[in-house]
Amino acid sequence: MRRPYYESINEPGRGGDAPDTPQYKARRLIVEQIKQQRFAQLGLPLSEAWWDREIVPIDWINKQLMADRHRWSVMVVDDEYEFTDSTP
């Protein structure tokens, strides 16, 4: 099986082998809302917010998550978002 951009899927837990977990879906929505707020401030189309990996920096997203008291952060790996629980 190959991704649309022709990289093989060989990492466990990646590549759409199963549906997203409820936790992933919730975190994805939170990050998307944060990004949409920033896009709105910049006057950019909100429909493109999730797919952007450059306009809204990861550091800015993580600062917003901390300000909202979330106990997890986001990073980009292979141009995809991954969520990591913060240590207390």
Secondary structure in CASP SS format (residue, H / E / C, confidence):
PFRMAT SS
TARGET T0000
AUTHOR 0000-0000-0000
METHOD secondary structure of the structure
MODEL  1
M C 1.00
R E 1.00
R C 1.00
P C 1.00
Y C 1.00
Y C 1.00
E C 1.00
S E 1.00
I C 1.00
N C 1.00
E C 1.00
P C 1.00
G C 1.00
R C 1.00
G C 1.00
G C 1.00
D C 1.00
A C 1.00
P C 1.00
D C 1.00
T C 1.00
P H 1.00
Q H 1.00
Y H 1.00
K H 1.00
A H 1.00
R H 1.00
R H 1.00
L H 1.00
I H 1.00
V H 1.00
E H 1.00
Q H 1.00
I H 1.00
K H 1.00
Q H 1.00
Q H 1.00
R H 1.00
F H 1.00
A H 1.00
Q H 1.00
L H 1.00
G C 1.00
L C 1.00
P C 1.00
L H 1.00
S H 1.00
E H 1.00
A C 1.00
W C 1.00
W C 1.00
D C 1.00
R C 1.00
E C 1.00
I C 1.00
V C 1.00
P C 1.00
I H 1.00
D H 1.00
W H 1.00
I H 1.00
N H 1.00
K H 1.00
Q H 1.00
L H 1.00
M H 1.00
A H 1.00
D C 1.00
R C 1.00
H C 1.00
R C 1.00
W E 1.00
S E 1.00
V E 1.00
M E 1.00
V E 1.00
V E 1.00
D C 1.00
D C 1.00
E E 1.00
Y E 1.00
E E 1.00
F E 1.00
T E 1.00
D E 1.00
S C 1.00
T C 1.00
P C 1.00
END
